Amino acid sequence: MIASTERSPQLSNARDKTTGAVEQQIAAMGSELFELGLFNPDAGATESIMIPRVWDSETIVKSVPWLRYQNTEGRNIYIRPKGEHDLSMVDDLTKDAVSTMRQAGFNPALVVETSPGNYQAWLKHTERLGKEVSTAAARALAEKFGGDRGAADWRHFGRLSGFTNRKPKHLDTATGLYPFVRLIEGGGGVYPEAGQFLAAVKSDLERRRIERGRLRERAAAAGSARHEGLKTIDMFRVDARYGGDGTRIDLAYAVYAFSKGAAASEVEAAIRSRDLSHKGNERRQNDYVERTIKKALASIDRGR
């Protein structure tokens, strides 16, 4: 009985720390509603791998005991704003990268240490961003500061502080414990370079749209001039057989166009007439186009 009484203040302090971290993080994020994801890739056959919730700030705080229970049962606790929002999350940052962000005028509204020496930073913009601009901003920030570009999009989950990171690689085999996700800072302010940065992101998106339009015109002109009756890539894009899968469409069109005598430059222009920024930086986009053309030519060779 005495031992139990002696431990209770420690348990109470742990609860208070978790609740405090949660309150500060959601206040810094500043959304009206949040999506929470309770993820366990090793869930049993009768369990859901992901338990989703849409809650306001008050409900999240009230639900901390339940979230803690789910966390101890093996679930990682993730959070993101509900719907379009004014935040960008940059994942997989080093401590030095976070410092560089501050020095460059990209002061995070929120920094979370997800595992020892690994950080997520949330930056707050001057306005709520549409999906296209939000994704472009997240990718630009990841490239600028060395974050994970694969986690850069308009609605990627980040970790909720105050709970443990249950990835097996982070298990301390000596103690049997997982590291806590720690709130490092949570002022919630807009970063100083927000206006200039967003203007550059929007300008780059507009430039890409104009360039894609020019490529479509060039591809259409080349096709009509050299190959009367040749289908355009846009015809493939609306073909239900491909289910809107851009990669399948590009390859199918390339095989078709080459079989009709189209030049590689024409096929390349057609493929590039859609936004390929999700493939990565310019080098990765070039690699994707080159691979697609090689696969198409190899397919034609096999069919001969």
N, C-alpha and C positions, 0 to 999 in steps of 0.2 A: 504493500500500500504506500509506504514511504517512497519507494523507488518510482512508483507511478507518479506520485505528486511531484517529485524532483524533475521528471522528464517533461511534464506538461508545459512549463514555460518555453522549453525549447521547441516543442511541437507547435505551440501557439505562435512563436516568433517565425517559424518556417512558413506557417499559413499567412501571417501578416506580410512577410516578404514577397510571397507569391502574389497575393492580392495587390500589394502596392506596385509591383512590377507590371502586372496586367493593367491596372488603372492608368499608370503613367504611359504605357505603350499605346493604348487605345485613345488616350487623350491627345497624344502627339500625332497620331494618324488622323484624328479629327473627322472621321466619317460618321454619318447618321446610322448606317447599318453596316455590319460586317458579315463576311462568310467565314466560318470556321471549318476546318477539315481535320478530323481525327483519324490519322492514317496508321495502319498496321499491315504491312505486306505479308505478314505471317499469320493473319487472322484465320481461324478455323473455317471448316466447310460451311458451317451454319452462321458465320459472322460476316459482316461487311468489311471489306478492306478499308473503305473510307466511310466515316460517319460525318455527313454534312449538317451544318446548322447555319441559319441566318438569324442573327441576334443584334439587338442594340447594345450600347455600352453597359447599361444597367443589368441586362440579362446576363451578359458575359461575366460581370463581376459576381453576381449571385450564383453563377454556375461554376465558380472556381473549384469548390470541393468535388463536383462531379468530374470536371476536367482533370483534376489531380488524380482521381481514382482511375480514370481511363488511361492516363499517362503511366501510372504504376503498373497497369495491366498490359503495357507494351505499345500504346499508341503515341505517336508524335502529334503535337498540337500545332496546327498551322492557322494563319489568319491572313485575310486580304479585305480591302474595301468591297462593298457590294456595289456592282454597277460601275459606270464610268466615274473617274475620280481625279484628284489633283496630285497623286503621288507616283513616284517611280522607285521600284526596289532594285538595288544592285546587290547581287549575291556573290559569295565566295571571294571576299576582299581580305587583304592582309591589313595589319595594323598600320603599316606605312602607307598603304593606298588610301585608307581613311584620312590619315593626316594630310596626304597630298590633296584630297578633295577639299578639305577645309582651306588649305593654303591657296587653292585656285578659285575660291569663292563659291564652292559647291558644298556648303555646310549642311550636313544631313539634319533632317528633322528628328531622326531616330536612328540609333545604332544599336544593334543587337549582336552579341557574341554567341554564335550558334554552336560552336565547339571551340576548344582551346586554340586561340590564334586565328580563328576564322570568323568573318563578320558579314552581316547584312546591313546595308544602309538604305534608309528610305529618304528620298528627297521630295520636298513639297514645292510644287510649281505655283505660279501666280493665278492659275485658272484650272478649271476642270477640263480634262483633255478627252477628245474623242479617241476611239480605239486605235485608229491608224497613227495619229500623232503620239499617243501614249506609248505604243509599241516602238515606234521609231525613236522616241526620247529614251526609253529604257535601253535599247540597243546601243545608241550613241554613248550613253553614260557607261555602259559595260565596256565598250571598246576604249573609251577615254581613260578609264581608271583600272583596267585589267580585271573586270568582273566576269562572271559566267554569262556569256552571250546566249547560251542555251536556256537560261532562266530569265531572259530579258523579254518580257512582253507586257501587255497592258493589264493582265489579271493574274500574274504569278503569285502563288502563295509565299509568304514568309513565315518564319517561326514566331510563336508567341512566347515571350520571355516569362521566366518563373517556373518553367517545366523542364524536364530532362530531355536531352537529345538521345533517342532510343536506337539510333543506328548501331548495328553490331560492332562496326569498326571503332566506335568510340567507347566501348565497354572497357573499363579498367579491370583487367583480369585479377589484379592483386586484391582489389576491394570489392569487386562485383558491382560497382556503381557506374552509372552513366553521368556525363557532365551536365550541369544545369545550363540552360539557355539564359544568358545574363543580359540585362538591360544596361548598356554602357552610358547612353545619353538619350534624352527624350524631350528636348526643348520645343519641338514642333514647329519651328519657324520656317519661312520661305527662304531658300538659299539666295545669296546676293546676285548671282549670275543668272537667275532664272529667266528674266526677260530677254536678255541677249541670246541665251542658249536656245530657248524655245523658238525665237525668231529664226535662228539658223536651222533648226530641225524642220520647221515648216517650209523654209525656203528650199531646203534640200529635197523634201518630198515633192514640192511643186516642180523642181528641176527634173526629178525622176519621171513625173507624170508627163511632162512635155517631151522628154526623150523617148518614153515608151510610145507616145503618139507618133513621133517622127519615125520610129522603127516600124510601127504598124503601116504607116503610109509607104515607107520604102519597100517593105515586104509585099504589100498589096500591089504596088506599081511594078516591082520586078516580076511578080507572079503573073500578072495580067499581060505584061509585055512579052515574056518568054514562054509562058505555058498557058495558053488559052484554055479556060475551063478548069484550071487547077484549084482545088479546094483551099480555102484559107485556114489558118490555125484557129481563127475564131469559130469556124464551123465545128472543129473538133471540141472546142471549149464548151459548146452548148449541147454536144452529143451526150445523151443520158447514159450511154454505155460506159463512159469513163467516170461517171459519178463526181465530176468536178475535181478529180485528182490531177493537179497540175503536172506532176512528174510523168504520169501515164500519158497524159495528153501530149506533152512535149515529145515523148519518144514515139508515140503513134504517128504524130504529124511528121516527124523527121523521117521515119521509115516510108511513109506515103510519099512525101515530097521528093526524097531521093529516088524512089522508084519511078517517079514521073520526070526525072531529069533535072531537078532543081539543083542549084549550086549550093555549096556549104555556106557561103556568105548569106544567101537568102534564108536558109533554114535557121542559121544563127540569129538573124535579124528577127525572124518570126518568134523564136523562143524568148528572146529578150524583150519582146513587146509586152510581157507581163512583168510585174514587180518581183524580182528575184532576191530582194534584200533579206528575206527569211533564210536564204541559203548561207548567209554570212557576208563577209566583206567582199570587196571586188575580186580578189584572188579566188575565193571560194566560188563565187558566181561564175567566173571564167572556167574553173575546173568543172563545175556542173554542166555548163553548156558543152564543153569539150567531151565529157563523158557521154552525154546524151547523143551527140553526133557520132561518136565512135561506136556506141551500142547499135545505133540505127544502121550504120554501114555494115557492121558485122552481121546483123540480122538479115540484111539483104544478101550478103555474100553466102550465108548459110542456105538461103532459099533458092539459090541459083543451081 
